[in-house]
Every structure is written in C-alpha cells, then in structure tokens.
C-alpha cells in the first residue's frame, strides 16, 4: 500500500515539474477556388486558426496554400461547399504537431472535467 501511495505522489510531482504541453496535428492544405471566393475562403481558414502560406494561379481560379489544425477541418468539405457554391476543392496532408494555444487548452480541460 505504501508503495502505491509513493508511486502516485511521485507521478503527480513529476508531471507538475515536467511542464507538459498538449500537441495537435497540423495539416497542410491546398484549396482551389474561383477568384470570386478567395476572400471568403481565406477568412474561413483564418477563423479556423489556420495560416495562409501563399497563393498561386490554378486552372479555374486560385490555389490557396496554408496550414490548419486538424481538429478545425472535420466539417471542411461542407464549409467549403457552402462558401463556394460547390465550386471549390481541397487536399490535405499531415504536416507536423504544434502546441495547442492556451485558450483552447483551457476549453479542452473544462470539457474533460465536465465529462469526468
């Protein structure tokens, strides 16, 4: 019993001293849209905590290149269809892990405590 208590206490102390961070997957995204919808799509990517890396001409408009946290992309096909009248397409691939911003961490912690 004493061993279990000692292990629990040292685990808690070690966790506090380690200063853990929460990481999230960040996706590379390419969105091809007609020129008329560029502003709306860029604003939507920014709203999703994304970063615009660049733009290039595409066959039927412009290609927007950026990075967006994966958690923000779950309904992106529907969002893009709504923004562009079903005239936009997108591709994603895993890019890297990034630290979750503090306000999002607090929200995740609050939701987890509510479920527990």
RAPE-V682046 format. One record per residue. N is the residue number from 1. RES is the residue in three letters. PHI is phi in degrees with one decimal (* if undefined). OMEGA is omega in radians with two decimals (NA if undefined). Layout:
N RES PHI OMEGA
N RES PHI OMEGA
//
This chain:
1 UNK * 3.14
2 UNK -62.1 3.12
3 UNK -63.2 3.14
4 UNK -63.2 3.13
5 UNK -65.1 3.14
6 UNK -62.8 3.13
7 UNK -64.1 -3.14
8 UNK -63.6 3.14
9 UNK -64.9 -3.13
10 UNK -70.0 3.08
11 UNK -63.4 3.13
12 UNK -62.7 3.14
13 UNK -65.5 3.12
14 UNK -62.7 3.13
15 UNK -64.6 3.12
16 UNK -67.3 -3.11
17 UNK -73.4 -3.11
18 UNK -73.1 -3.09
19 UNK 50.7 -3.08
20 UNK -66.8 3.07
21 UNK -126.6 3.10
22 UNK -96.6 -3.14
23 UNK -108.8 3.09
24 UNK -133.9 3.08
25 UNK -71.6 3.09
26 UNK -113.4 -3.08
27 UNK -104.6 2.95
28 UNK -80.0 -3.09
29 UNK -133.2 2.99
30 UNK -121.7 -3.13
31 UNK -122.0 3.08
32 UNK -103.7 -3.10
33 UNK -140.7 2.98
34 UNK -62.5 -3.09
35 UNK -53.1 -3.09
36 UNK -61.5 -3.03
37 UNK -105.2 -3.07
38 UNK -55.2 -3.09
39 UNK -60.2 -3.13
40 UNK -65.4 -3.11
41 UNK -69.7 3.10
42 UNK -62.6 3.10
43 UNK -61.7 3.14
44 UNK -66.9 3.10
45 UNK -63.2 3.11
46 UNK -62.5 3.13
47 UNK -64.0 -3.12
48 UNK -90.2 -3.13
49 UNK 64.2 -3.13
50 UNK -90.1 3.09
51 UNK -126.0 3.07
52 UNK -85.7 3.14
53 UNK -96.1 -3.13
54 UNK 171.5 3.10
55 UNK -142.7 3.06
56 UNK -145.6 3.10
57 UNK -64.1 3.09
58 UNK -126.6 -3.09
59 UNK -56.3 -3.08
60 UNK -123.5 3.12
61 UNK 142.2 -3.10
62 UNK -130.6 3.02
63 UNK -108.2 3.09
64 UNK -98.7 -3.12
65 UNK -113.6 -3.11
66 UNK -161.9 3.08
67 UNK -132.4 -3.11
68 UNK -141.7 3.03
69 UNK -58.5 -3.09
70 UNK -58.6 -3.11
71 UNK -63.0 -3.14
72 UNK -89.2 -3.02
73 UNK -106.0 -3.05
74 UNK -59.4 3.14
75 UNK -110.0 -3.01
76 UNK -66.7 3.11
77 UNK -59.1 3.11
78 UNK -66.8 3.13
79 UNK -61.0 -3.12
80 UNK -66.3 3.10
81 UNK -60.5 3.13
82 UNK -65.8 -3.10
83 UNK -68.2 -2.98
84 UNK -113.6 -3.08
85 UNK 63.0 3.13
86 UNK 65.9 3.14
87 UNK -109.7 3.12
88 UNK -110.4 3.04
89 UNK -130.0 3.11
90 UNK -145.2 3.06
91 UNK -133.3 3.08
92 UNK -133.2 2.97
93 UNK -153.2 3.12
94 UNK -64.1 3.13
95 UNK -111.5 -3.09
96 UNK -173.8 2.98
97 UNK -102.6 3.09
98 UNK -130.1 3.08
99 UNK -69.4 3.12
100 UNK -73.6 3.11
101 UNK -60.7 -3.06
102 UNK -54.8 -3.11
103 UNK -66.2 3.11
104 UNK -72.9 3.09
105 UNK -59.8 3.14
106 UNK -60.6 3.11
107 UNK -65.2 3.13
108 UNK -64.0 3.13
109 UNK -63.0 3.13
110 UNK -62.4 3.13
111 UNK -65.6 3.14
112 UNK -66.9 3.11
113 UNK -65.3 3.13
114 UNK -65.4 -3.13
115 UNK -74.1 -3.06
116 UNK -75.5 NA
//
